[in-house]
């Protein structure tokens, strides 16, 4: 299983304005990563910032 770190900004991406193509693509990539985490392909690593 691969270990993956997602910055806090990544978790906020779905709440950003989706009018820009880049933002929309980054959000879709984030959801794909979450699917891989749910299927145990990736193990997320968190920092104390994630817990605030």
C-alpha angles and dihedrals in degrees: 000000000000121000115227133187119204118194118234089249089062092059089053094051096094089059094052124098106283095201092097115078093221092055092048092050092048090051091051090049089051091054091049090053090050090053090053090050090051090051091049095245090121132033113211120225118207135197128208089263090066090060097056 
